[in-house]
Amino acid sequence: MDLTLVEFVILALSGSCALVLTFTLISRFFNLRSETRALAKRVICRLCLHAFEDSGHTKTVHCPHCGAINEKGRSRRLG
């Protein structure tokens, strides 16, 4: 198979663009996954609105600022 210079340049450009697109998608996927994990550990106190992280496995957490008991996760409870 004989390649002309124009065909070689087009092949090289399309290959490099495909690599950049692939690495960009992989990077975005890992970034989104790490942000999701960080948000899962974040707790906002319902009394004083202090934001803190807790990596424990308990369902309720004590706020380090005011000492109030907070539930982890998204609660539909008002107040």
Secondary structure, 3 states (H helix, E strand, C coil): CCCCHHHHHHHHHHHHHHHHHHHHHHHHHHHHHHHHHHHHHEEECCCCCCEEECCCCCCEEECCCCCCEEECCCCCCCC
